[in-house]
Amino acid sequence: MPISPLVLQRRHAELGRIRLGVKVPVGTSGKTRPGKLEKFRFTSPNASLIADIATLYGGTARPWNNAGKPEHEVITDATAIPVIVVKGGFSQWMETWSGGGCVHRCDGERDAISGDYCDPDDRAHRDAKPTTRLSVMLRDVESLGVWRLESHGWNAAAELPMLAELAMHVGDLVPATLYLVERKAIKDGKTSRFVVPVLDLAVSKQRLVEIVSGGTTSTPSAVSAPQTATDAIANSHSGGVAA
């Protein structure tokens, strides 16, 4: 008999990370700074999985030193990858980290552990950044564990939750596509360009109607149609789905 979920929180095994940046050397000082990427980067302790990803999505698999831990990485040629969204694979907090780990985690108002209201004058609270985590299976990689995407951007914090939470209602395993989409922002007359991770579910209009009407069907066929959630929502505004 399994241990009660009140005692032990079960989770999918994490095989690696989906990263949106890389550390760039600063001169010859040995120091680094965060550098942004326009393609997906994968890292994992498993060299075979990284090699498989390189074969599928391009790039060169190579060893990578993860703060003293020997791992492997590949910067792919892909801006879109087919994934499977898993139940419970999404979380979002305001977090502050130091060299010793996470020193503050809240929902923007209340502490995640104590439940008490945060002190607005506390520096750890003021310095907190949105931390959005999405764990997915890679559809075309022969493994059953998950790969975690982590973003500290406000755009990802605003956009990923909508479809990630919809996936939690659709089923335990939901096919989707994870994209990197370029955006630009203009501030003080200067234009900056950046990429944002975007999730698009391969959910049929039939399944969305079932959810709205309180249907309970969650068979694989109900969520595997090529119709995406974005298309379904667009069609609903043009008469494709009854209000």
PEGIVEN-V123847 format. One record per residue. N is the residue number from 0. SS is DSSP state (A for helix, B for strand, O for the rest). OMEGA is omega in degrees with one decimal (NA if undefined). Layout:
# PEGIVEN-V123847
[[N/SS/OMEGA] [N/SS/OMEGA]]
This chain:
# PEGIVEN-V123847
[[0/O/-177.0] [1/O/176.5] [2/O/-179.8] [3/O/176.5] [4/O/175.1] [5/O/-179.0] [6/O/-175.5] [7/O/178.3] [8/O/179.7] [9/O/-179.1] [10/O/175.8] [11/O/176.1] [12/O/178.9] [13/B/-177.1] [14/B/-178.0] [15/B/-176.5] [16/B/169.2] [17/B/-172.2] [18/B/-177.7] [19/B/-178.7] [20/B/-179.6] [21/B/177.8] [22/B/-176.7] [23/B/178.9] [24/B/176.1] [25/B/-179.2] [26/O/-179.7] [27/O/-175.9] [28/O/-175.8] [29/O/178.1] [30/B/179.5] [31/B/173.8] [32/B/178.2] [33/B/175.8] [34/B/-178.0] [35/B/178.0] [36/B/176.4] [37/B/178.8] [38/B/178.9] [39/B/174.2] [40/B/179.8] [41/B/174.3] [42/B/-178.8] [43/B/171.3] [44/O/-175.3] [45/O/-177.2] [46/A/-178.0] [47/A/179.6] [48/A/178.4] [49/A/177.2] [50/A/178.4] [51/A/179.4] [52/A/178.0] [53/A/177.9] [54/A/-178.0] [55/A/-168.2] [56/A/177.9] [57/O/-178.6] [58/O/-177.6] [59/O/176.6] [60/O/-178.5] [61/B/176.0] [62/B/-179.6] [63/B/179.3] [64/B/-179.4] [65/B/179.9] [66/O/178.0] [67/O/178.3] [68/B/-179.9] [69/B/177.4] [70/B/-178.3] [71/B/-176.6] [72/B/170.8] [73/B/170.5] [74/B/-171.8] [75/O/173.1] [76/O/-169.3] [77/O/170.2] [78/O/176.8] [79/B/179.8] [80/B/175.9] [81/B/-176.5] [82/B/172.0] [83/B/179.2] [84/B/-175.7] [85/B/178.9] [86/B/178.9] [87/B/-175.7] [88/B/-178.6] [89/B/174.0] [90/B/-177.9] [91/B/-180.0] [92/B/165.4] [93/B/-173.3] [94/B/170.7] [95/B/-178.7] [96/B/173.2] [97/B/178.6] [98/O/-179.2] [99/O/179.3] [100/B/-178.4] [101/B/-178.7] [102/B/178.4] [103/B/176.9] [104/B/-179.1] [105/B/176.7] [106/O/-176.8] [107/O/180.0] [108/O/-175.8] [109/B/177.0] [110/B/-175.0] [111/O/-177.4] [112/O/-174.9] [113/O/-176.1] [114/O/179.9] [115/O/175.7] [116/B/179.9] [117/O/176.2] [118/O/-177.7] [119/O/179.5] [120/O/-179.7] [121/O/-175.7] [122/A/179.8] [123/A/177.0] [124/A/-179.1] [125/A/-176.5] [126/O/-175.2] [127/O/178.8] [128/B/175.2] [129/B/-179.0] [130/B/-176.3] [131/B/-178.5] [132/B/178.4] [133/B/178.4] [134/B/-177.7] [135/B/167.1] [136/B/172.8] [137/B/-169.5] [138/O/-171.9] [139/O/177.5] [140/O/-175.5] [141/O/176.4] [142/O/-177.4] [143/O/176.9] [144/O/-177.4] [145/B/176.5] [146/B/-172.9] [147/B/171.3] [148/B/178.8] [149/B/-179.7] [150/B/176.6] [151/O/-178.6] [152/O/-179.8] [153/A/179.8] [154/A/177.0] [155/A/179.9] [156/A/-177.9] [157/A/-170.0] [158/A/-176.7] [159/A/-174.9] [160/A/-174.3] [161/A/-177.5] [162/A/176.1] [163/A/179.0] [164/A/174.7] [165/A/178.9] [166/A/179.2] [167/A/178.4] [168/A/-175.8] [169/A/-177.6] [170/O/-179.2] [171/O/-179.2] [172/B/-173.6] [173/B/178.0] [174/B/-177.3] [175/B/172.4] [176/B/176.4] [177/B/-176.5] [178/B/163.6] [179/B/-176.7] [180/B/-180.0] [181/B/175.6] [182/B/174.4] [183/B/179.1] [184/B/179.4] [185/B/179.7] [186/B/-178.9] [187/O/177.7] [188/O/-179.0] [189/B/-179.6] [190/B/175.7] [191/B/179.2] [192/B/-178.6] [193/B/178.4] [194/B/-178.7] [195/B/175.2] [196/B/-178.3] [197/B/180.0] [198/B/176.8] [199/B/-175.9] [200/B/173.5] [201/O/-175.6] [202/O/179.6] [203/O/176.0] [204/A/179.2] [205/A/-178.5] [206/A/178.4] [207/A/177.4] [208/A/178.3] [209/A/180.0] [210/A/-178.8] [211/A/-176.3] [212/O/177.5] [213/O/178.1] [214/O/-176.2] [215/O/-179.2] [216/O/178.7] [217/O/178.9] [218/O/-179.8] [219/A/-177.5] [220/A/-177.9] [221/A/-177.0] [222/A/-174.4] [223/O/179.5] [224/O/-176.8] [225/O/177.3] [226/O/-178.9] [227/O/178.8] [228/A/179.5] [229/A/178.0] [230/A/-178.9] [231/A/179.4] [232/A/178.6] [233/A/180.0] [234/A/-179.2] [235/A/179.3] [236/A/-179.2] [237/O/176.2] [238/O/-178.4] [239/O/-179.4] [240/O/-178.4] [241/O/-179.5] [242/O/NA]]
